[in-house]
Amino acid sequence: MRCAALTLAIALAAGGAARAQAPSGDLVRQVLDLERVRFAADLRADAAALDTLLADDVVYVRSSGAVDTKAQYLRSLGASGPYALDSLVPGDLSVRVYGEAAVVTGRLVVKLRAQPAPYALRFTDVWERRSGRWQLVVFQATRLP
């Protein structure tokens, strides 16, 4: 499944043959609500909430290029960890739906406790509907200059 999610993300990013469906307003709101819940859980370091939102086979690519599994990502949470957040502000969110997958692109302004100043990222999230519920299968971030 991990390979399938990565293949989907690469194909979509490269302008592959997959065509986005015109998603209903309800579906777009549902995916955006999931993003907001995830960002809030990240900010609170809420491992229990994130455990339900992230697929077991999630591929989490940090802006540094480091790749985390779900277990690694959940272990990195916490007030004293290197990724402890002071703030996380999303913007420019866009949703495209491809069958049972949704791709969200946007921008994040991140302030880590361990760093003196906030920085901006562009990100891509791939959500997949599994057994009727959406789960994050891919996160990839690129730090902006």
N, CA, C and O atoms as a GROMACS GRO file, in nm:
protein
  580
    1MET      N    1   0.082  -0.119   0.000
    1MET     CA    2   0.000   0.000   0.000
    1MET      C    3   0.086   0.125   0.000
    1MET      O    4   0.051   0.224  -0.065
    2ARG      N    5   0.200   0.123   0.072
    2ARG     CA    6   0.288   0.239   0.078
    2ARG      C    7   0.333   0.276  -0.063
    2ARG      O    8   0.334   0.394  -0.099
    3CYS      N    9   0.370   0.176  -0.142
    3CYS     CA   10   0.417   0.200  -0.277
    3CYS      C   11   0.305   0.261  -0.361
    3CYS      O   12   0.330   0.352  -0.441
    4ALA      N   13   0.183   0.213  -0.344
    4ALA     CA   14   0.070   0.265  -0.420
    4ALA      C   15   0.044   0.412  -0.386
    4ALA      O   16   0.017   0.492  -0.475
    5ALA      N   17   0.053   0.447  -0.259
    5ALA     CA   18   0.031   0.586  -0.218
    5ALA      C   19   0.139   0.676  -0.274
    5ALA      O   20   0.110   0.786  -0.320
    6LEU      N   21   0.264   0.631  -0.269
    6LEU     CA   22   0.373   0.712  -0.325
    6LEU      C   23   0.360   0.726  -0.475
    6LEU      O   24   0.384   0.833  -0.530
    7THR      N   25   0.322   0.618  -0.542
    7THR     CA   26   0.303   0.623  -0.686
    7THR      C   27   0.194   0.723  -0.720
    7THR      O   28   0.209   0.802  -0.814
    8LEU      N   29   0.084   0.721  -0.646
    8LEU     CA   30  -0.024   0.817  -0.669
    8LEU      C   31   0.025   0.959  -0.650
    8LEU      O   32  -0.001   1.045  -0.733
    9ALA      N   33   0.097   0.984  -0.541
    9ALA     CA   34   0.146   1.119  -0.514
    9ALA      C   35   0.239   1.167  -0.624
    9ALA      O   36   0.230   1.282  -0.667
   10ILE      N   37   0.328   1.080  -0.672
   10ILE     CA   38   0.422   1.118  -0.778
   10ILE      C   39   0.348   1.143  -0.908
   10ILE      O   40   0.376   1.240  -0.978
   11ALA      N   41   0.253   1.057  -0.941
   11ALA     CA   42   0.177   1.075  -1.064
   11ALA      C   43   0.098   1.205  -1.063
   11ALA      O   44   0.091   1.274  -1.164
   12LEU      N   45   0.039   1.237  -0.951
   12LEU     CA   46  -0.039   1.360  -0.941
   12LEU      C   47   0.051   1.482  -0.949
   12LEU      O   48   0.017   1.580  -1.016
   13ALA      N   49   0.163   1.477  -0.882
   13ALA     CA   50   0.256   1.590  -0.883
   13ALA      C   51   0.313   1.612  -1.021
   13ALA      O   52   0.341   1.726  -1.059
   14ALA      N   53   0.331   1.506  -1.097
   14ALA     CA   54   0.390   1.516  -1.229
   14ALA      C   55   0.286   1.542  -1.337
   14ALA      O   56   0.318   1.545  -1.456
   15GLY      N   57   0.161   1.561  -1.297
   15GLY     CA   58   0.057   1.587  -1.396
   15GLY      C   59   0.017   1.461  -1.471
   15GLY      O   60  -0.011   1.466  -1.591
   16GLY      N   61   0.016   1.348  -1.401
   16GLY     CA   62  -0.015   1.219  -1.462
   16GLY      C   63  -0.153   1.216  -1.522
   16GLY      O   64  -0.225   1.316  -1.523
   17ALA      N   65  -0.190   1.099  -1.572
   17ALA     CA   66  -0.314   1.083  -1.645
   17ALA      C   67  -0.437   1.089  -1.556
   17ALA      O   68  -0.548   1.109  -1.605
   18ALA      N   69  -0.420   1.074  -1.425
   18ALA     CA   70  -0.535   1.078  -1.335
   18ALA      C   71  -0.601   1.216  -1.342
   18ALA      O   72  -0.532   1.318  -1.342
   19ARG      N   73  -0.730   1.218  -1.347
   19ARG     CA   74  -0.805   1.344  -1.353
   19ARG      C   75  -0.879   1.365  -1.223
   19ARG      O   76  -0.940   1.273  -1.168
   20ALA      N   77  -0.872   1.486  -1.174
   20ALA     CA   78  -0.944   1.520  -1.051
   20ALA      C   79  -1.092   1.525  -1.080
   20ALA      O   80  -1.136   1.576  -1.183
   21GLN      N   81  -1.168   1.472  -0.988
   21GLN     CA   82  -1.313   1.484  -0.995
   21GLN      C   83  -1.349   1.622  -0.941
   21GLN      O   84  -1.278   1.678  -0.858
   22ALA      N   85  -1.460   1.674  -0.989
   22ALA     CA   86  -1.509   1.798  -0.931
   22ALA      C   87  -1.572   1.759  -0.798
   22ALA      O   88  -1.686   1.711  -0.795
   23PRO      N   89  -1.500   1.780  -0.688
   23PRO     CA   90  -1.552   1.733  -0.560
   23PRO      C   91  -1.670   1.818  -0.514
   23PRO      O   92  -1.678   1.937  -0.542
   24SER      N   93  -1.758   1.752  -0.443
   24SER     CA   94  -1.870   1.825  -0.386
   24SER      C   95  -1.818   1.916  -0.276
   24SER      O   96  -1.712   1.891  -0.218
   25GLY      N   97  -1.892   2.021  -0.248
   25GLY     CA   98  -1.855   2.111  -0.140
   25GLY      C   99  -1.845   2.039  -0.007
   25GLY      O  100  -1.759   2.072   0.075
   26ASP      N  101  -1.932   1.941   0.014
   26ASP     CA  102  -1.929   1.864   0.139
   26ASP      C  103  -1.800   1.784   0.151
   26ASP      O  104  -1.741   1.778   0.258
   27LEU      N  105  -1.756   1.723   0.041
   27LEU     CA  106  -1.634   1.643   0.044
   27LEU      C  107  -1.512   1.732   0.068
   27LEU      O  108  -1.424   1.698   0.147
   28VAL      N  109  -1.507   1.845   0.002
   28VAL     CA  110  -1.396   1.940   0.023
   28VAL      C  111  -1.394   1.985   0.169
   28VAL      O  112  -1.287   1.988   0.231
   29ARG      N  113  -1.508   2.021   0.223
   29ARG     CA  114  -1.516   2.062   0.365
   29ARG      C  115  -1.472   1.949   0.457
   29ARG      O  116  -1.402   1.974   0.556
   30GLN      N  117  -1.511   1.827   0.426
   30GLN     CA  118  -1.474   1.713   0.509
   30GLN      C  119  -1.322   1.695   0.511
   30GLN      O  120  -1.264   1.676   0.618
   31VAL      N  121  -1.257   1.703   0.396
   31VAL     CA  122  -1.112   1.687   0.391
   31VAL      C  123  -1.043   1.806   0.458
   31VAL      O  124  -0.946   1.787   0.530
   32LEU      N  125  -1.092   1.927   0.435
   32LEU     CA  126  -1.033   2.044   0.501
   32LEU      C  127  -1.051   2.036   0.653
   32LEU      O  128  -0.962   2.075   0.728
   33ASP      N  129  -1.165   1.986   0.698
   33ASP     CA  130  -1.186   1.967   0.842
   33ASP      C  131  -1.085   1.867   0.898
   33ASP      O  132  -1.032   1.886   1.008
   34LEU      N  133  -1.059   1.760   0.824
   34LEU     CA  134  -0.958   1.662   0.868
   34LEU      C  135  -0.821   1.728   0.879
   34LEU      O  136  -0.746   1.701   0.973
   35GLU      N  137  -0.788   1.813   0.783
   35GLU     CA  138  -0.659   1.884   0.788
   35GLU      C  139  -0.653   1.972   0.914
   35GLU      O  140  -0.552   1.972   0.984
   36ARG      N  141  -0.759   2.044   0.941
   36ARG     CA  142  -0.760   2.132   1.060
   36ARG      C  143  -0.747   2.051   1.189
   36ARG      O  144  -0.675   2.090   1.281
   37VAL      N  145  -0.816   1.938   1.194
   37VAL     CA  146  -0.806   1.850   1.311
   37VAL      C  147  -0.662   1.799   1.325
   37VAL      O  148  -0.608   1.795   1.435
   38ARG      N  149  -0.602   1.761   1.214
   38ARG     CA  150  -0.464   1.711   1.217
   38ARG      C  151  -0.367   1.820   1.261
   38ARG      O  152  -0.279   1.794   1.344
   39PHE      N  153  -0.382   1.940   1.208
   39PHE     CA  154  -0.292   2.050   1.248
   39PHE      C  155  -0.308   2.080   1.397
   39PHE      O  156  -0.209   2.102   1.467
   40ALA      N  157  -0.430   2.080   1.446
   40ALA     CA  158  -0.454   2.104   1.589
   40ALA      C  159  -0.392   1.993   1.672
   40ALA      O  160  -0.334   2.020   1.777
   41ALA      N  161  -0.405   1.868   1.628
   41ALA     CA  162  -0.345   1.756   1.701
   41ALA      C  163  -0.193   1.765   1.699
   41ALA      O  164  -0.128   1.735   1.799
   42ASP      N  165  -0.136   1.806   1.586
   42ASP     CA  166   0.009   1.827   1.579
   42ASP      C  167   0.052   1.932   1.681
   42ASP      O  168   0.149   1.912   1.754
   43LEU      N  169  -0.019   2.042   1.685
   43LEU     CA  170   0.016   2.152   1.776
   43LEU      C  171   0.007   2.108   1.922
   43LEU      O  172   0.090   2.148   2.003
   44ARG      N  173  -0.092   2.027   1.955
   44ARG     CA  174  -0.109   1.977   2.093
   44ARG      C  175  -0.024   1.854   2.122
   44ARG      O  176  -0.020   1.807   2.236
   45ALA      N  177   0.044   1.802   2.019
   45ALA     CA  178   0.120   1.677   2.033
   45ALA      C  179   0.028   1.565   2.081
   45ALA      O  180   0.064   1.487   2.169
   46ASP      N  181  -0.090   1.559   2.022
   46ASP     CA  182  -0.194   1.464   2.061
   46ASP      C  183  -0.175   1.333   1.983
   46ASP      O  184  -0.233   1.314   1.876
   47ALA      N  185  -0.094   1.245   2.037
   47ALA     CA  186  -0.061   1.119   1.969
   47ALA      C  187  -0.185   1.033   1.947
   47ALA      O  188  -0.195   0.965   1.845
   48ALA      N  189  -0.279   1.034   2.040
   48ALA     CA  190  -0.399   0.951   2.026
   48ALA      C  191  -0.482   0.996   1.905
   48ALA      O  192  -0.528   0.913   1.827
   49ALA      N  193  -0.500   1.126   1.890
   49ALA     CA  194  -0.576   1.178   1.775
   49ALA      C  195  -0.501   1.149   1.645
   49ALA      O  196  -0.561   1.107   1.546
   50LEU      N  197  -0.371   1.172   1.646
   50LEU     CA  198  -0.291   1.148   1.525
   50LEU      C  199  -0.288   1.000   1.489
   50LEU      O  200  -0.282   0.966   1.371
   51ASP      N  201  -0.291   0.914   1.587
   51ASP     CA  202  -0.291   0.770   1.562
   51ASP      C  203  -0.411   0.730   1.477
   51ASP      O  204  -0.400   0.639   1.395
   52THR      N  205  -0.525   0.795   1.495
   52THR     CA  206  -0.643   0.762   1.416
   52THR      C  207  -0.642   0.830   1.279
   52THR      O  208  -0.700   0.778   1.184
   53LEU      N  209  -0.578   0.945   1.270
   53LEU     CA  210  -0.576   1.020   1.144
   53LEU      C  211  -0.472   0.968   1.046
   53LEU      O  212  -0.493   0.972   0.924
   54LEU      N  213  -0.359   0.920   1.095
   54LEU     CA  214  -0.251   0.871   1.011
   54LEU      C  215  -0.269   0.723   0.983
   54LEU      O  216  -0.295   0.644   1.074
   55ALA      N  217  -0.255   0.686   0.856
   55ALA     CA  218  -0.259   0.545   0.820
   55ALA      C  219  -0.139   0.475   0.882
   55ALA      O  220  -0.036   0.536   0.906
   56ASP      N  221  -0.153   0.347   0.908
   56ASP     CA  222  -0.042   0.271   0.965
   56ASP      C  223   0.080   0.272   0.873
   56ASP      O  224   0.193   0.263   0.920
   57ASP      N  225   0.057   0.285   0.742
   57ASP     CA  226   0.167   0.285   0.646
   57ASP      C  227   0.199   0.425   0.593
   57ASP      O  228   0.253   0.440   0.484
   58VAL      N  229   0.165   0.528   0.670
   58VAL     CA  230   0.191   0.666   0.628
   58VAL      C  231   0.340   0.685   0.598
   58VAL      O  232   0.426   0.628   0.665
   59VAL      N  233   0.368   0.765   0.497
   59VAL     CA  234   0.504   0.807   0.465
   59VAL      C  235   0.509   0.957   0.496
   59VAL      O  236   0.441   1.036   0.430
   60TYR      N  237   0.588   0.995   0.595
   60TYR     CA  238   0.591   1.132   0.645
   60TYR      C  239   0.727   1.191   0.611
   60TYR      O  240   0.826   1.163   0.680
   61VAL      N  241   0.733   1.274   0.505
   61VAL     CA  242   0.859   1.332   0.459
   61VAL      C  243   0.870   1.474   0.512
   61VAL      O  244   0.795   1.563   0.472
   62ARG      N  245   0.964   1.493   0.603
   62ARG     CA  246   0.984   1.623   0.665
   62ARG      C  247   1.056   1.717   0.569
   62ARG      O  248   1.115   1.673   0.470
   63SER      N  249   1.051   1.846   0.598
   63SER     CA  250   1.115   1.945   0.511
   63SER      C  251   1.266   1.927   0.505
   63SER      O  252   1.331   1.977   0.413
   64SER      N  253   1.323   1.858   0.602
   64SER     CA  254   1.467   1.829   0.602
   64SER      C  255   1.502   1.715   0.507
   64SER      O  256   1.619   1.693   0.476
   65GLY      N  257   1.400   1.644   0.460
   65GLY     CA  258   1.421   1.526   0.377
   65GLY      C  259   1.413   1.397   0.456
   65GLY      O  260   1.408   1.289   0.397
   66ALA      N  261   1.412   1.406   0.587
   66ALA     CA  262   1.399   1.286   0.670
   66ALA      C  263   1.262   1.224   0.647
   66ALA      O  264   1.162   1.295   0.630
   67VAL      N  265   1.257   1.091   0.646
   67VAL     CA  266   1.132   1.018   0.624
   67VAL      C  267   1.100   0.941   0.750
   67VAL      O  268   1.180   0.861   0.799
   68ASP      N  269   0.980   0.965   0.803
   68ASP     CA  270   0.934   0.896   0.924
   68ASP      C  271   0.824   0.797   0.892
   68ASP      O  272   0.741   0.821   0.804
   69THR      N  273   0.824   0.687   0.964
   69THR     CA  274   0.709   0.598   0.966
   69THR      C  275   0.610   0.657   1.066
   69THR      O  276   0.638   0.757   1.132
   70LYS      N  277   0.495   0.596   1.076
   70LYS     CA  278   0.396   0.642   1.174
   70LYS      C  279   0.453   0.633   1.315
   70LYS      O  280   0.441   0.728   1.393
   71ALA      N  281   0.514   0.521   1.348
   71ALA     CA  282   0.570   0.503   1.483
   71ALA      C  283   0.678   0.608   1.512
   71ALA      O  284   0.681   0.664   1.621
   72GLN      N  285   0.764   0.634   1.416
   72GLN     CA  286   0.869   0.734   1.436
   72GLN      C  287   0.808   0.872   1.455
   72GLN      O  288   0.851   0.949   1.541
   73TYR      N  289   0.708   0.903   1.373
   73TYR     CA  290   0.645   1.034   1.384
   73TYR      C  291   0.579   1.052   1.520
   73TYR      O  292   0.597   1.155   1.585
   74LEU      N  293   0.504   0.952   1.564
   74LEU     CA  294   0.435   0.963   1.693
   74LEU      C  295   0.534   0.974   1.808
   74LEU      O  296   0.509   1.045   1.905
   75ARG      N  297   0.648   0.903   1.798
   75ARG     CA  298   0.750   0.914   1.902
   75ARG      C  299   0.816   1.051   1.904
   75ARG      O  300   0.868   1.092   2.008
   76SER      N  301   0.815   1.123   1.792
   76SER     CA  302   0.881   1.254   1.786
   76SER      C  303   0.800   1.365   1.851
   76SER      O  304   0.850   1.476   1.871
   77LEU      N  305   0.674   1.336   1.885
   77LEU     CA  306   0.588   1.436   1.945
   77LEU      C  307   0.628   1.461   2.090
   77LEU      O  308   0.691   1.377   2.154
   78GLY      N  309   0.591   1.576   2.141
   78GLY     CA  310   0.613   1.602   2.283
   78GLY      C  311   0.680   1.736   2.305
   78GLY      O  312   0.745   1.791   2.216
   79ALA      N  313   0.664   1.785   2.423
   79ALA     CA  314   0.712   1.919   2.458
   79ALA      C  315   0.863   1.932   2.454
   79ALA      O  316   0.914   2.042   2.433
   80SER      N  317   0.936   1.824   2.473
   80SER     CA  318   1.081   1.834   2.477
   80SER      C  319   1.149   1.784   2.350
   80SER      O  320   1.272   1.788   2.340
   81GLY      N  321   1.072   1.735   2.254
   81GLY     CA  322   1.131   1.681   2.132
   81GLY      C  323   1.177   1.789   2.036
   81GLY      O  324   1.140   1.906   2.052
   82PRO      N  325   1.256   1.752   1.938
   82PRO     CA  326   1.309   1.850   1.843
   82PRO      C  327   1.200   1.911   1.755
   82PRO      O  328   1.222   2.016   1.694
   83TYR      N  329   1.084   1.847   1.748
   83TYR     CA  330   0.976   1.898   1.665
   83TYR      C  331   0.862   1.957   1.748
   83TYR      O  332   0.751   1.974   1.696
   84ALA      N  333   0.886   1.987   1.874
   84ALA     CA  334   0.784   2.048   1.959
   84ALA      C  335   0.744   2.182   1.898
   84ALA      O  336   0.829   2.265   1.864
   85LEU      N  337   0.616   2.202   1.884
   85LEU     CA  338   0.563   2.321   1.816
   85LEU      C  339   0.520   2.430   1.912
   85LEU      O  340   0.458   2.403   2.015
   86ASP      N  341   0.554   2.554   1.878
   86ASP     CA  342   0.495   2.670   1.944
   86ASP      C  343   0.374   2.717   1.865
   86ASP      O  344   0.274   2.761   1.923
   87SER      N  345   0.384   2.708   1.731
   87SER     CA  346   0.270   2.747   1.647
   87SER      C  347   0.277   2.674   1.514
   87SER      O  348   0.384   2.631   1.470
   88LEU      N  349   0.161   2.663   1.452
   88LEU     CA  350   0.147   2.597   1.322
   88LEU      C  351   0.029   2.665   1.253
   88LEU      O  352  -0.086   2.647   1.294
   89VAL      N  353   0.057   2.742   1.149
   89VAL     CA  354  -0.047   2.820   1.083
   89VAL      C  355  -0.058   2.778   0.936
   89VAL      O  356   0.032   2.807   0.857
   90PRO      N  357  -0.168   2.710   0.900
   90PRO     CA  358  -0.187   2.669   0.761
   90PRO      C  359  -0.247   2.783   0.677
   90PRO      O  360  -0.312   2.873   0.730
   91GLY      N  361  -0.225   2.776   0.547
   91GLY     CA  362  -0.285   2.872   0.455
   91GLY      C  363  -0.281   2.819   0.312
   91GLY      O  364  -0.218   2.718   0.284
   92ASP      N  365  -0.350   2.889   0.223
   92ASP     CA  366  -0.353   2.855   0.080
   92ASP      C  367  -0.389   2.708   0.056
   92ASP      O  368  -0.331   2.644  -0.032
   93LEU      N  369  -0.485   2.655   0.132
   93LEU     CA  370  -0.522   2.514   0.119
   93LEU      C  371  -0.607   2.490  -0.005
   93LEU      O  372  -0.700   2.566  -0.034
   94SER      N  373  -0.573   2.384  -0.077
   94SER     CA  374  -0.647   2.345  -0.196
   94SER      C  375  -0.667   2.194  -0.192
   94SER      O  376  -0.577   2.120  -0.154
   95VAL      N  377  -0.786   2.149  -0.230
   95VAL     CA  378  -0.820   2.007  -0.228
   95VAL      C  379  -0.856   1.961  -0.369
   95VAL      O  380  -0.933   2.027  -0.439
   96ARG      N  381  -0.798   1.847  -0.410
   96ARG     CA  382  -0.837   1.780  -0.533
   96ARG      C  383  -0.868   1.635  -0.497
   96ARG      O  384  -0.799   1.574  -0.417
   97VAL      N  385  -0.974   1.582  -0.558
   97VAL     CA  386  -1.017   1.446  -0.527
   97VAL      C  387  -0.996   1.357  -0.649
   97VAL      O  388  -1.031   1.394  -0.761
   98TYR      N  389  -0.939   1.238  -0.624
   98TYR     CA  390  -0.913   1.138  -0.727
   98TYR      C  391  -0.970   1.006  -0.679
   98TYR      O  392  -0.898   0.926  -0.618
   99GLY      N  393  -1.096   0.982  -0.704
   99GLY     CA  394  -1.159   0.858  -0.659
   99GLY      C  395  -1.161   0.850  -0.508
   99GLY      O  396  -1.226   0.930  -0.441
  100GLU      N  397  -1.089   0.753  -0.454
  100GLU     CA  398  -1.084   0.732  -0.310
  100GLU      C  399  -0.963   0.801  -0.247
  100GLU      O  400  -0.925   0.770  -0.134
  101ALA      N  401  -0.904   0.896  -0.320
  101ALA     CA  402  -0.790   0.972  -0.267
  101ALA      C  403  -0.818   1.121  -0.280
  101ALA      O  404  -0.888   1.165  -0.371
  102ALA      N  405  -0.762   1.196  -0.189
  102ALA     CA  406  -0.771   1.342  -0.194
  102ALA      C  407  -0.630   1.396  -0.174
  102ALA      O  408  -0.555   1.350  -0.088
  103VAL      N  409  -0.596   1.497  -0.254
  103VAL     CA  410  -0.466   1.561  -0.243
  103VAL      C  411  -0.489   1.703  -0.194
  103VAL      O  412  -0.567   1.779  -0.253
  104VAL      N  413  -0.422   1.737  -0.086
  104VAL     CA  414  -0.431   1.871  -0.030
  104VAL      C  415  -0.293   1.935  -0.045
  104VAL      O  416  -0.192   1.877  -0.006
  105THR      N  417  -0.291   2.055  -0.100
  105THR     CA  418  -0.167   2.132  -0.106
  105THR      C  419  -0.189   2.260  -0.027
  105THR      O  420  -0.302   2.307  -0.014
  106GLY      N  421  -0.081   2.314   0.024
  106GLY     CA  422  -0.094   2.437   0.100
  106GLY      C  423   0.039   2.485   0.151
  106GLY      O  424   0.146   2.441   0.109
  107ARG      N  425   0.029   2.576   0.243
  107ARG     CA  426   0.145   2.641   0.303
  107ARG      C  427   0.130   2.634   0.454
  107ARG      O  428   0.019   2.644   0.506
  108LEU      N  429   0.240   2.616   0.523
  108LEU     CA  430   0.241   2.616   0.669
  108LEU      C  431   0.347   2.712   0.718
  108LEU      O  432   0.458   2.716   0.664
  109VAL      N  433   0.315   2.789   0.818
  109VAL     CA  434   0.415   2.867   0.890
  109VAL      C  435   0.433   2.796   1.023
  109VAL      O  436   0.338   2.783   1.101
  110VAL      N  437   0.556   2.752   1.048
  110VAL     CA  438   0.587   2.666   1.162
  110VAL      C  439   0.682   2.738   1.255
  110VAL      O  440   0.779   2.800   1.211
  111LYS      N  441   0.655   2.730   1.384
  111LYS     CA  442   0.748   2.780   1.485
  111LYS      C  443   0.776   2.666   1.580
  111LYS      O  444   0.689   2.624   1.657
  112LEU      N  445   0.899   2.614   1.574
  112LEU     CA  446   0.943   2.510   1.666
  112LEU      C  447   0.999   2.573   1.792
  112LEU      O  448   1.061   2.679   1.786
  113ARG      N  449   0.979   2.508   1.904
  113ARG     CA  450   1.035   2.560   2.030
  113ARG      C  451   1.187   2.567   2.026
  113ARG      O  452   1.247   2.655   2.086
  114ALA      N  453   1.248   2.474   1.954
  114ALA     CA  454   1.394   2.464   1.950
  114ALA      C  455   1.458   2.564   1.853
  114ALA      O  456   1.581   2.571   1.844
  115GLN      N  457   1.377   2.641   1.781
  115GLN     CA  458   1.433   2.735   1.684
  115GLN      C  459   1.386   2.876   1.716
  115GLN      O  460   1.274   2.895   1.765
  116PRO      N  461   1.470   2.976   1.690
  116PRO     CA  462   1.437   3.112   1.729
  116PRO      C  463   1.329   3.179   1.644
  116PRO      O  464   1.260   3.269   1.693
  117ALA      N  465   1.313   3.138   1.519
  117ALA     CA  466   1.220   3.208   1.430
  117ALA      C  467   1.132   3.109   1.355
  117ALA      O  468   1.172   2.995   1.331
  118PRO      N  469   1.013   3.152   1.319
  118PRO     CA  470   0.926   3.066   1.238
  118PRO      C  471   0.981   3.053   1.095
  118PRO      O  472   1.063   3.134   1.051
  119TYR      N  473   0.934   2.952   1.026
  119TYR     CA  474   0.971   2.934   0.886
  119TYR      C  475   0.849   2.884   0.810
  119TYR      O  476   0.753   2.834   0.870
  120ALA      N  477   0.854   2.898   0.678
  120ALA     CA  478   0.740   2.862   0.594
  120ALA      C  479   0.771   2.736   0.514
  120ALA      O  480   0.884   2.712   0.474
  121LEU      N  481   0.666   2.657   0.492
  121LEU     CA  482   0.674   2.533   0.415
  121LEU      C  483   0.563   2.532   0.311
  121LEU      O  484   0.457   2.591   0.330
  122ARG      N  485   0.588   2.465   0.201
  122ARG     CA  486   0.484   2.420   0.110
  122ARG      C  487   0.467   2.272   0.138
  122ARG      O  488   0.566   2.202   0.163
  123PHE      N  489   0.345   2.224   0.136
  123PHE     CA  490   0.325   2.082   0.166
  123PHE      C  491   0.222   2.020   0.072
  123PHE      O  492   0.140   2.088   0.012
  124THR      N  493   0.232   1.889   0.062
  124THR     CA  494   0.133   1.808  -0.008
  124THR      C  495   0.094   1.695   0.086
  124THR      O  496   0.179   1.624   0.139
  125ASP      N  497  -0.036   1.679   0.105
  125ASP     CA  498  -0.092   1.568   0.182
  125ASP      C  499  -0.173   1.481   0.087
  125ASP      O  500  -0.245   1.532   0.002
  126VAL      N  501  -0.161   1.351   0.102
  126VAL     CA  502  -0.245   1.258   0.028
  126VAL      C  503  -0.327   1.181   0.131
  126VAL      O  504  -0.273   1.113   0.218
  127TRP      N  505  -0.458   1.194   0.120
  127TRP     CA  506  -0.553   1.122   0.205
  127TRP      C  507  -0.616   1.012   0.122
  127TRP      O  508  -0.641   1.030   0.003
  128GLU      N  509  -0.641   0.899   0.184
  128GLU     CA  510  -0.708   0.789   0.116
  128GLU      C  511  -0.827   0.745   0.201
  128GLU      O  512  -0.817   0.732   0.323
  129ARG      N  513  -0.939   0.722   0.133
  129ARG     CA  514  -1.057   0.673   0.204
  129ARG      C  515  -1.046   0.522   0.213
  129ARG      O  516  -1.048   0.451   0.112
  130ARG      N  517  -1.035   0.473   0.337
  130ARG     CA  518  -1.020   0.330   0.363
  130ARG      C  519  -1.134   0.286   0.454
  130ARG      O  520  -1.152   0.340   0.563
  131SER      N  521  -1.208   0.189   0.409
  131SER     CA  522  -1.322   0.138   0.487
  131SER      C  523  -1.412   0.252   0.533
  131SER      O  524  -1.459   0.253   0.647
  132GLY      N  525  -1.434   0.348   0.444
  132GLY     CA  526  -1.526   0.457   0.472
  132GLY      C  527  -1.469   0.572   0.552
  132GLY      O  528  -1.541   0.668   0.582
  133ARG      N  529  -1.340   0.567   0.588
  133ARG     CA  530  -1.284   0.678   0.665
  133ARG      C  531  -1.154   0.724   0.601
  133ARG      O  532  -1.075   0.644   0.550
  134TRP      N  533  -1.132   0.855   0.604
  134TRP     CA  534  -1.014   0.915   0.545
  134TRP      C  535  -0.895   0.903   0.639
  134TRP      O  536  -0.906   0.927   0.759
  135GLN      N  537  -0.779   0.864   0.582
  135GLN     CA  538  -0.655   0.860   0.658
  135GLN      C  539  -0.544   0.923   0.576
  135GLN      O  540  -0.542   0.912   0.453
  136LEU      N  541  -0.453   0.989   0.645
  136LEU     CA  542  -0.337   1.049   0.579
  136LEU      C  543  -0.239   0.938   0.545
  136LEU      O  544  -0.197   0.862   0.632
  137VAL      N  545  -0.202   0.927   0.415
  137VAL     CA  546  -0.108   0.824   0.372
  137VAL      C  547   0.027   0.882   0.331
  137VAL      O  548   0.127   0.811   0.335
  138VAL      N  549   0.030   1.009   0.292
  138VAL     CA  550   0.156   1.074   0.255
  138VAL      C  551   0.152   1.219   0.299
  138VAL      O  552   0.054   1.289   0.278
  139PHE      N  553   0.262   1.263   0.362
  139PHE     CA  554   0.286   1.405   0.389
  139PHE      C  555   0.426   1.434   0.335
  139PHE      O  556   0.520   1.360   0.361
  140GLN      N  557   0.438   1.543   0.260
  140GLN     CA  558   0.569   1.585   0.210
  140GLN      C  559   0.575   1.736   0.221
  140GLN      O  560   0.484   1.806   0.177
  141ALA      N  561   0.684   1.786   0.281
  141ALA     CA  562   0.700   1.930   0.301
  141ALA      C  563   0.831   1.976   0.240
  141ALA      O  564   0.931   1.905   0.240
  142THR      N  565   0.827   2.098   0.187
  142THR     CA  566   0.946   2.163   0.134
  142THR      C  567   0.958   2.299   0.200
  142THR      O  568   0.865   2.378   0.199
  143ARG      N  569   1.074   2.324   0.258
  143ARG     CA  570   1.096   2.452   0.325
  143ARG      C  571   1.113   2.561   0.220
  143ARG      O  572   1.185   2.544   0.122
  144LEU      N  573   1.046   2.673   0.242
  144LEU     CA  574   1.055   2.786   0.151
  144LEU      C  575   1.173   2.876   0.190
  144LEU      O  576   1.207   2.887   0.308
  145PRO      N  577   1.233   2.940   0.092
  145PRO     CA  578   1.346   3.029   0.124
  145PRO      C  579   1.301   3.151   0.202
  145PRO      O  580   1.383   3.236   0.236
   0.00000   0.00000   0.00000
